[in-house]
């Protein structure tokens, strides 16, 4: 599933930062709820990636390097809700018809295992 924020043309993954004291899976569940209205359950970690290709420089010059963890999840409940505070649009895309993506991700994360 991809989401598009109110101020963006391109699409992105459902994602976010880990809050202080939070671990990865609960952070992912929380972000999915906030951005989609769905309650999900992580099934397994599919991929972890980071490194030089995931470096980013903010407009103030601050540099960071992202570590991304891709989970396979199941939807447990909730109602898919776009046009919320976080997201303007939410949509599933087939892997051979991906939309323009805001952040740089390795192509292999979008292919079936």
N, C-alpha and C positions, 0 to 999 in steps of 0.2 A: 504494500500500500504506500502511496505517495501523498504528501500534503503540500499545499501551496499557501503560504502565509499571506496576510492581507497586503503587505507592502512588496510582494515579489511577483515576478512574471514566471520564473522557473519553479520547478517542483523540487521537493526534498524528501528524505526519509523522515519517518516519525522518530524524533530524537530529542535529546536535551541533556542538561548537565545533571550530575549526581549531587544531591544536597549533602551538607555536612552530616557525617555519621550514617549515610545511606549506602547500601550496597547496590551492585549493578542490576540484578534482576528486579528488585523492588523499584528502583529508579525507572526502569523501562516500563513497568506496569503503570506507575504513576504518570509518566509522560504520555503513554498511550491513552490513558483515561482523560487527561487534560486536553489532549490534542484531537481526540476522536470520539470520546463518549463511550468507548468500548472497554470492558473489563476483560483483560487477556491473561493467559497463563503461559509462562515460558516453558517450552518443551525441552529445548536443547540449544547450546551455543553452536552456531553454524560456522562463523568465522570471527577472527580477531585480527585487526590490522591497524597499522600506524606507520610511523617512520617519516622519513624526509618528505615524501609526497603528501603528507598530511599536515604540513606546516602552513601557518596562516599568519599574516601580519594585519593587525587592526589599523584603522585610520590614525590612531594616536601613536603608532609605531610599536606597540606591544606585540610581541611574537609568542605564539603558542604552537604546540604540536598535539594534534588530536589522536586519541586512541579510540577506535570504533569497535564495538562488539555487536555482531549481528546475531539475533536470536530467532529461532523458529518458535512461533507462538500459536496457541489456539484461542479463539474467541469464546469466552464463557458466557457473557451477557452484555447488556447495554444496547444502546441505539446509536448507530453511526451518525454523527452530528458534525456536519461542516458548517461553515459560516458562524463559527463560535469565536470566542475571544482570541484563540490561538491561530486558527486556520480558516482560510477563506474557502478552500476546496479540498476534498479528499477523494481519492480514486484508486482503484486497482488497475494496473496496466499489465498486459501480457509481456513476457520478457523480450519479445521481438518487436514491441511497439512502445518502448520507453519514452517518456516525455523529456523535454529539455530539463536538465538537472542543475540545481543551483550550486552544489558543492561537487568537488572532484572526488569520485569514488572509483576504485578499481572495477573494471567491467565484470570480473568474475563473481562479484557479490550478487549480481542480478541474474545469474544462470541457475538452473535447477541442479540439485546435487545428484 
